[in-house]
Amino acid sequence: MKNMNTSTIFRCRFVLHTRRLTTIAIVSALVLLVAGLLALLSTFHALSGSQDLLAVLSYLIAFLALAFLLPMIILLYSYARAGVWIEADRVRVQFPGENEQEMAWSEARFAVNEGEEYLRASKGKEGLGHVFGDTRYIRLHLEGLPPEQRTQIEQALAEHMPVRRPRGLTLMTLLDPNGQMVARGRLYLFDNELLCAENRGEKRVFFYAPLKDLRYVKQRAPFYIGRLECEAFTMTYKDKEYVVMLGYETTIASGIGRSSHWSITGRAADWVEALQAQE
C-alpha cells in the first residue's frame, strides 16, 4: 500500500500477479543466459565434440527463453503502472490489458465481495470484488492482492458504501423471450434482492430487484449447446421478461486465435426455489 498525494487515500498494487511474473522472468533470464553462453561456446568451438548439435539445441532453448522473457517484461511494465486507487472522491482501477475504470462515490451504490470460496472456484479468472452503480459496475481485480490488502480495500470501501456478500452467485447467459442472447452475465442473490449484470463488455447492470417484486418465476425448457443441456428459468420484473440460461461460454484468446468452452453453471430448480421463497 502506497500513499500518493493529498487527494489519494492509498494505492494497492497487484502484488500476487507481479510476484508470479517476476519469478517466470527471472527463470527465463537465467535459462537465456546459460543457453546463450553455451551457444557462443559451441559456435567458437570452445567445447569438444558434437558442437553443431549442441549449438542448435542451445540456440533453440535460448530462443524459447527469450520468447517467454519478453512478454513478462512487457507485463511487468504494465503492472508497475497498475493498481487500485481509493481516492477522496472516487475509486479507480487500472489493470493490464484493460481501459482504466473509475466510479465516483456519488454514483456507487454498493460493493460486492464474492468471497474466498468463489475466488478458489473461479481461479481468479472472473475477477474478485466489484463496485456497482445503478447502470454499470467496475471490477476491482482484488484477486491480484494478498488477503491483508483485500481486507484493507474492503474497509476503505465500507467508509463510502455498504459492502455486501451474496448468498448465491453464478455466471449465466441472459436471453430475451425469443431465446436470443443478450449478454454473458453474472447473477447475484442477496438476502432480499437479485442483481443481474453483464460479465464482460460494457459491464452493464440490467436490474437490481427486490425479491418481492419479481413475478412469474418458473423453470422453463432447457437449452442445448451441442450435447450440453443447460437448464433455464424465466422471471418478470417491471413488466419485462428475462430468461436466464444456466450455462456460460468462456472465451480464451491465444497467439493462434480464440477458442471457447461452454459449461453448466447451476440448476434452475435451486434458483427458482430461492427466488419464489421471497415472492
C-alpha positions as CSV (number, residue, x, y, z in Angstrom):
1,M,0.0,0.0,0.0
2,K,1.4,3.3,-1.0
3,N,0.4,6.9,0.0
4,M,0.2,9.1,-3.1
5,N,-0.9,12.7,-2.5
6,T,-3.5,14.7,-0.6
7,S,-6.3,13.6,-2.9
8,T,-5.5,9.9,-2.8
9,I,-6.0,7.9,0.3
10,F,-4.0,5.0,-0.8
11,R,-3.0,2.7,-3.7
12,C,-2.6,-1.0,-3.8
13,R,-0.6,-2.8,-6.5
14,F,-1.4,-6.3,-7.8
15,V,1.4,-7.9,-5.9
16,L,0.4,-11.5,-6.3
17,H,0.4,-11.3,-10.1
18,T,3.6,-9.3,-10.1
19,R,5.4,-12.0,-8.0
20,R,4.4,-14.8,-10.4
21,L,5.5,-12.8,-13.4
22,T,8.8,-11.8,-11.7
23,T,9.6,-15.5,-10.9
24,I,8.9,-16.5,-14.6
25,A,11.0,-13.6,-15.8
26,I,14.0,-14.5,-13.6
27,V,13.9,-18.2,-14.6
28,S,13.6,-17.2,-18.3
29,A,16.5,-14.8,-18.0
30,L,18.7,-17.4,-16.3
31,V,17.9,-20.0,-18.9
32,L,18.5,-17.5,-21.7
33,L,21.9,-16.6,-20.2
34,V,23.1,-20.2,-19.8
35,A,21.8,-21.2,-23.2
36,G,23.3,-18.2,-24.8
37,L,26.7,-18.9,-23.3
38,L,26.6,-22.5,-24.5
39,A,25.6,-21.4,-28.0
40,L,28.5,-19.0,-28.1
41,L,31.0,-21.5,-26.8
42,S,29.7,-24.1,-29.3
43,T,29.9,-21.6,-32.2
44,F,33.5,-20.8,-31.4
45,H,34.4,-24.4,-30.9
46,A,35.4,-23.9,-27.3
47,L,33.8,-27.2,-26.4
48,S,34.8,-30.5,-27.7
49,G,32.6,-33.0,-29.6
50,S,29.1,-32.6,-31.2
51,Q,29.4,-28.8,-31.2
52,D,26.9,-28.5,-34.1
53,L,24.2,-30.3,-32.2
54,L,24.9,-28.5,-29.0
55,A,24.8,-25.2,-30.8
56,V,21.4,-25.9,-32.4
57,L,20.0,-27.0,-29.1
58,S,21.4,-24.0,-27.2
59,Y,20.1,-21.6,-29.8
60,L,16.6,-23.3,-29.6
61,I,16.5,-23.1,-25.8
62,A,17.7,-19.5,-25.8
63,F,15.0,-18.6,-28.4
64,L,12.3,-20.2,-26.3
65,A,13.6,-18.5,-23.1
66,L,13.6,-15.1,-24.9
67,A,10.0,-15.8,-26.2
68,F,8.9,-16.2,-22.5
69,L,11.0,-13.3,-21.2
70,L,9.9,-10.5,-23.5
71,P,6.2,-10.8,-22.7
72,M,7.0,-11.0,-19.0
73,I,9.0,-7.7,-19.2
74,I,6.1,-6.0,-21.0
75,L,3.6,-7.3,-18.5
76,L,5.8,-6.3,-15.5
77,Y,6.0,-2.8,-17.0
78,S,2.2,-2.7,-17.3
79,Y,1.7,-3.9,-13.7
80,A,4.1,-1.2,-12.5
81,R,1.5,1.3,-13.6
82,A,-1.5,-0.7,-12.4
83,G,-3.4,-0.8,-9.2
84,V,-6.4,0.1,-7.2
85,W,-6.7,3.7,-6.0
86,I,-9.0,4.7,-3.2
87,E,-9.4,8.5,-3.5
88,A,-11.3,11.2,-1.8
89,D,-14.0,11.4,-4.5
90,R,-13.8,8.1,-6.3
91,V,-12.4,4.6,-6.7
92,R,-10.1,4.0,-9.7
93,V,-8.7,0.8,-11.2
94,Q,-6.0,0.3,-13.8
95,F,-5.5,-3.4,-14.8
96,P,-3.1,-4.5,-17.5
97,G,-4.8,-5.0,-20.9
98,E,-8.0,-3.1,-19.8
99,N,-9.1,0.5,-20.0
100,E,-8.9,2.5,-16.8
101,Q,-12.1,2.1,-14.7
102,E,-13.4,4.6,-12.2
103,M,-16.6,5.4,-10.3
104,A,-17.4,8.4,-8.2
105,W,-18.6,7.7,-4.7
106,S,-21.7,9.7,-5.6
107,E,-22.5,7.1,-8.3
108,A,-21.5,4.0,-6.4
109,R,-24.4,2.2,-4.7
110,F,-22.7,-0.8,-3.0
111,A,-19.6,-3.0,-3.3
112,V,-19.6,-6.8,-3.5
113,N,-17.0,-9.2,-2.1
114,E,-17.7,-12.6,-3.6
115,G,-15.6,-14.4,-1.0
116,E,-12.6,-16.7,-0.9
117,E,-14.6,-19.8,-1.9
118,Y,-15.6,-18.1,-5.2
119,L,-12.0,-17.0,-5.7
120,R,-10.8,-20.5,-5.4
121,A,-13.5,-21.9,-7.6
122,S,-13.0,-19.3,-10.4
123,K,-9.2,-19.4,-10.0
124,G,-9.3,-15.6,-10.2
125,K,-10.3,-15.6,-13.9
126,E,-13.6,-13.8,-13.4
127,G,-12.4,-11.2,-11.0
128,L,-13.0,-10.6,-7.3
129,G,-14.6,-7.5,-5.9
130,H,-16.9,-5.2,-7.8
131,V,-18.4,-1.8,-7.2
132,F,-22.0,-1.3,-8.5
133,G,-23.8,1.8,-9.6
134,D,-27.4,1.9,-10.9
135,T,-26.5,1.2,-14.6
136,R,-22.9,-0.1,-14.5
137,Y,-20.2,-1.5,-12.4
138,I,-16.4,-1.6,-12.2
139,R,-14.2,-4.7,-11.5
140,L,-11.6,-4.2,-8.7
141,H,-9.5,-7.3,-9.5
142,L,-8.8,-8.0,-5.9
143,E,-7.7,-11.4,-6.9
144,G,-4.3,-9.8,-7.6
145,L,-3.9,-8.6,-4.0
146,P,-2.8,-10.5,-0.9
147,P,-5.5,-11.2,1.7
148,E,-4.4,-8.5,4.1
149,Q,-4.6,-5.8,1.3
150,R,-8.0,-7.2,0.2
151,T,-9.2,-6.6,3.8
152,Q,-7.8,-3.0,3.7
153,I,-9.6,-2.2,0.4
154,E,-12.9,-3.6,1.8
155,Q,-12.5,-1.5,4.9
156,A,-11.9,1.6,2.9
157,L,-14.8,0.9,0.6
158,A,-17.1,0.4,3.6
159,E,-16.5,4.0,4.6
160,H,-18.3,5.1,1.5
161,M,-20.9,2.4,0.8
162,P,-22.2,-1.0,2.0
163,V,-20.0,-4.0,1.2
164,R,-22.3,-6.9,0.5
165,R,-21.7,-10.7,0.3
166,P,-24.1,-12.7,-1.9
167,R,-25.6,-15.9,-0.6
168,G,-25.9,-17.1,-4.2
169,L,-23.8,-16.3,-7.3
170,T,-23.4,-17.8,-10.7
171,L,-22.3,-16.9,-14.2
172,M,-25.1,-17.3,-16.7
173,T,-26.3,-16.3,-20.2
174,L,-29.1,-13.7,-20.3
175,L,-31.6,-14.2,-23.1
176,D,-34.6,-12.4,-24.5
177,P,-38.0,-14.0,-24.6
178,N,-37.3,-15.3,-28.1
179,G,-34.2,-17.1,-26.9
180,Q,-31.7,-14.6,-28.4
181,M,-28.6,-13.9,-26.4
182,V,-28.5,-10.5,-24.7
183,A,-25.2,-10.9,-22.7
184,R,-23.0,-13.2,-20.8
185,G,-23.8,-12.2,-17.3
186,R,-23.5,-12.5,-13.5
187,L,-26.4,-13.3,-11.2
188,Y,-26.1,-12.3,-7.5
189,L,-28.7,-13.4,-4.9
190,F,-28.7,-11.3,-1.7
191,D,-30.9,-11.7,1.3
192,N,-33.7,-9.6,-0.2
193,E,-32.6,-8.6,-3.7
194,L,-31.4,-10.1,-7.0
195,L,-28.8,-8.4,-9.2
196,C,-28.3,-9.2,-12.8
197,A,-25.3,-7.7,-14.6
198,E,-23.2,-8.2,-17.7
199,N,-20.0,-10.1,-17.0
200,R,-17.9,-8.8,-20.0
201,G,-18.1,-5.9,-22.4
202,E,-19.7,-2.7,-21.1
203,K,-20.3,-4.2,-17.6
204,R,-24.0,-3.1,-17.7
205,V,-26.3,-3.6,-14.7
206,F,-29.6,-5.0,-16.1
207,F,-31.6,-4.8,-12.9
208,Y,-31.3,-4.8,-9.2
209,A,-34.7,-6.1,-8.0
210,P,-36.2,-6.7,-4.6
211,L,-37.2,-10.3,-4.5
212,K,-40.8,-9.5,-3.5
213,D,-41.1,-7.6,-6.8
214,L,-40.2,-10.5,-9.1
215,R,-43.1,-12.1,-10.8
216,Y,-43.7,-15.4,-12.7
217,V,-40.5,-17.0,-11.6
218,K,-40.6,-20.5,-13.1
219,Q,-38.4,-23.1,-14.7
220,R,-38.6,-23.5,-18.5
221,A,-37.3,-26.0,-21.1
222,P,-33.5,-26.3,-21.2
223,F,-31.3,-25.0,-24.0
224,Y,-28.8,-27.2,-25.8
225,I,-25.3,-26.3,-26.8
226,G,-24.3,-29.2,-28.9
227,R,-24.9,-32.1,-26.5
228,L,-24.7,-29.9,-23.4
229,E,-28.0,-29.4,-21.6
230,C,-28.2,-26.0,-19.8
231,E,-31.2,-25.6,-17.5
232,A,-33.0,-22.2,-17.6
233,F,-35.7,-20.2,-15.8
234,T,-37.7,-17.1,-16.5
235,M,-38.9,-14.2,-14.4
236,T,-40.6,-10.8,-14.9
237,Y,-39.6,-7.6,-13.3
238,K,-41.2,-4.2,-14.1
239,D,-43.3,-5.8,-16.9
240,K,-40.1,-7.1,-18.6
241,E,-39.4,-10.8,-19.0
242,Y,-35.9,-12.2,-18.5
243,V,-34.7,-15.6,-19.5
244,V,-31.7,-16.9,-17.6
245,M,-29.8,-19.9,-19.0
246,L,-27.5,-21.6,-16.5
247,G,-24.7,-22.1,-19.0
248,Y,-21.7,-19.9,-19.7
249,E,-19.3,-19.6,-22.6
250,T,-15.7,-19.0,-21.6
251,T,-13.6,-17.5,-24.4
252,I,-9.8,-18.0,-24.4
253,A,-7.6,-15.9,-26.6
254,S,-4.2,-17.2,-27.7
255,G,-1.5,-16.5,-30.2
256,I,-3.1,-18.8,-32.7
257,G,-6.7,-17.4,-32.3
258,R,-9.7,-17.7,-30.0
259,S,-11.4,-20.7,-28.6
260,S,-14.5,-21.1,-26.5
261,H,-15.8,-23.6,-24.0
262,W,-19.4,-23.9,-22.6
263,S,-20.0,-25.1,-19.1
264,I,-23.1,-25.7,-16.9
265,T,-23.3,-23.2,-14.1
266,G,-26.2,-24.3,-11.9
267,R,-29.6,-25.9,-11.5
268,A,-32.8,-24.0,-12.4
269,A,-34.8,-25.7,-9.6
270,D,-32.4,-24.3,-6.9
271,W,-32.7,-20.7,-8.2
272,V,-36.5,-20.9,-8.7
273,E,-36.9,-22.2,-5.2
274,A,-34.7,-19.5,-3.7
275,L,-36.5,-16.7,-5.6
276,Q,-40.0,-18.0,-5.0
277,A,-39.4,-18.2,-1.3
278,Q,-39.4,-14.4,-1.1
279,E,-42.3,-13.6,-3.5
